[in-house]
Amino acid sequence: MKRIQRLTHRRRVVCCLLLAAAALLPASCSRRVDRKPVFPVTGKLVDGDKPAGKAVVFFHPLGNSGAAVLRPVGRVAADGSFRVSTYMANDGAPAGEYAVTVVWPKIPKGAPADETEGPDQLEGRCSNPKASPWHVRVEEAAKDLGTLDLQSWPKASSAAAETPAKRKPAKSVE
């Protein structure tokens, strides 16, 4: 008789656990439903004739702010190319208008090849979305931004001896 009671107790525990798991399943799945569709966004970031490898390109939605707002990011490869990510690596950005900012960490020589952190060699000059001269519209299709040159951003280039007369005019990214 005790054996039957133990078995019944185990069945109850297992049933309760299964019911709890079943109750949590819809809640965990609903987060994917809330995701905005994303579209591929690519580009190239350079500083004059030099690729801005290991820089990070941030997309700040125009007209939206707050902690819950999506801010897509692109990590720049050694050749200057980048792909934007929102939910997963290289998945793209939701449709909308964005101000683009850049942070370019200065990686010490001899650091591991995968090192991505260090002081911003642009000293924050390209990190304010309100002052960004680069605005991007992402639509429901793949978007190639072409080449973005940091020298077109006023006072942004890491080249110390650059004068304003040598700078290229700011580029409108559309």
Beta strands, then each sheet from edge to edge (+ up, - down):
strand 1: 38-39
strand 2: 41-47
strand 3: 50-51
strand 4: 56-61
strand 5: 73-76
strand 6: 81-85
strand 7: 93-94
strand 8: 96-103
strand 9: 135-138
strand 10: 143-149
sheet 1: 1+ 7-
sheet 2: 3+ 2- 6+ 5- 4+ 8- 9+
sheet 3: 3+ 2- 10-
end
